[in-house]
Amino acid sequence: MTKDELAMLDFAVKWAPFGGGDEHILPEFGVYPAVFYRRLQPLLTHHPTVNDSVRRRLDELCTLKLAPTHPAKRRSYSRVRTAG
Protein backbone atom coordinates (compact mmCIF):
# COMPACT_ATOMS: atom_id res chain seq x y z
CA MET A 1 0.00 0.00 0.00
CA THR A 2 1.33 3.41 -0.94
CA LYS A 3 1.84 6.35 1.40
CA ASP A 4 -1.15 8.13 -0.19
CA GLU A 5 -3.38 5.09 0.23
CA LEU A 6 -2.41 4.82 3.90
CA ALA A 7 -3.19 8.52 4.35
CA MET A 8 -6.64 7.97 2.79
CA LEU A 9 -7.31 5.04 5.08
CA ASP A 10 -6.16 6.97 8.17
CA PHE A 11 -8.32 9.93 7.17
CA ALA A 12 -11.36 7.69 6.67
CA VAL A 13 -10.91 6.03 10.06
CA LYS A 14 -10.53 9.42 11.74
CA TRP A 15 -13.53 11.08 10.07
CA ALA A 16 -16.00 8.17 9.73
CA PRO A 17 -17.64 8.82 13.11
CA PHE A 18 -18.33 12.38 11.97
CA GLY A 19 -19.93 11.54 8.62
CA GLY A 20 -16.74 11.24 6.58
CA GLY A 21 -15.31 14.76 6.65
CA ASP A 22 -16.30 15.45 3.04
CA GLU A 23 -15.46 19.15 3.29
CA HIS A 24 -11.85 18.25 4.10
CA ILE A 25 -11.29 15.70 1.31
CA LEU A 26 -10.69 18.08 -1.59
CA PRO A 27 -8.14 20.26 0.25
CA GLU A 28 -6.41 17.24 1.78
CA PHE A 29 -6.27 14.88 -1.20
CA GLY A 30 -7.05 17.03 -4.23
CA VAL A 31 -10.01 14.89 -5.28
CA TYR A 32 -13.74 15.21 -4.86
CA PRO A 33 -15.38 13.08 -2.16
CA ALA A 34 -16.93 10.64 -4.66
CA VAL A 35 -13.49 9.92 -6.12
CA PHE A 36 -12.06 9.51 -2.62
CA TYR A 37 -14.73 6.95 -1.64
CA ARG A 38 -14.35 5.05 -4.93
CA ARG A 39 -10.60 4.79 -4.28
CA LEU A 40 -11.04 3.95 -0.60
CA GLN A 41 -13.45 1.04 -1.02
CA PRO A 42 -11.00 -1.33 -2.73
CA LEU A 43 -8.30 -0.44 -0.19
CA LEU A 44 -10.46 -1.85 2.58
CA THR A 45 -10.25 -5.35 1.16
CA HIS A 46 -6.54 -5.19 0.39
CA HIS A 47 -5.20 -3.90 3.68
CA PRO A 48 -4.56 -6.76 6.14
CA THR A 49 -4.34 -4.60 9.26
CA VAL A 50 -7.88 -3.21 9.00
CA ASN A 51 -10.03 -5.16 11.43
CA ASP A 52 -13.42 -6.46 10.34
CA SER A 53 -15.58 -3.98 12.25
CA VAL A 54 -13.65 -0.99 10.87
CA ARG A 55 -13.72 -2.50 7.39
CA ARG A 56 -17.51 -2.97 7.56
CA ARG A 57 -18.10 0.53 8.93
CA LEU A 58 -15.95 2.17 6.27
CA ASP A 59 -17.43 0.05 3.51
CA GLU A 60 -20.92 1.08 4.60
CA LEU A 61 -19.81 4.72 4.62
CA CYS A 62 -18.40 4.38 1.09
CA THR A 63 -21.57 2.69 -0.12
CA LEU A 64 -23.72 5.41 1.43
CA LYS A 65 -21.59 8.21 0.00
CA LEU A 66 -21.55 6.65 -3.48
CA ALA A 67 -25.28 5.88 -3.61
CA PRO A 68 -27.08 7.87 -6.27
CA THR A 69 -29.20 10.62 -4.83
CA HIS A 70 -32.76 10.81 -5.97
CA PRO A 71 -34.63 14.07 -5.82
CA ALA A 72 -37.33 13.86 -3.20
CA LYS A 73 -40.77 13.43 -4.63
CA ARG A 74 -42.65 16.61 -4.14
CA ARG A 75 -45.98 16.26 -2.46
CA SER A 76 -48.81 18.43 -3.48
CA TYR A 77 -50.95 19.45 -0.58
CA SER A 78 -53.54 21.22 -2.71
CA ARG A 79 -56.62 19.36 -3.75
CA VAL A 80 -57.57 19.29 -7.35
CA ARG A 81 -61.23 18.72 -7.97
CA THR A 82 -62.33 17.09 -11.15
CA ALA A 83 -65.70 17.49 -12.71
CA GLY A 84 -67.51 14.34 -12.34
KAGIRA-V799164 format. One record per helix or strand of 3 or more residues. SS is the DSSP state (hx for helix, st for strand). FROM is the first residue (numbers start at 1). LEN is the number of residues. If there is no record, write none. Layout:
BEGIN
ss=SS from=FROM len=LEN
ss=SS from=FROM len=LEN
END
This chain:
BEGIN
ss=hx from=3 len=16
ss=hx from=22 len=8
ss=hx from=33 len=14
ss=hx from=52 len=15
END
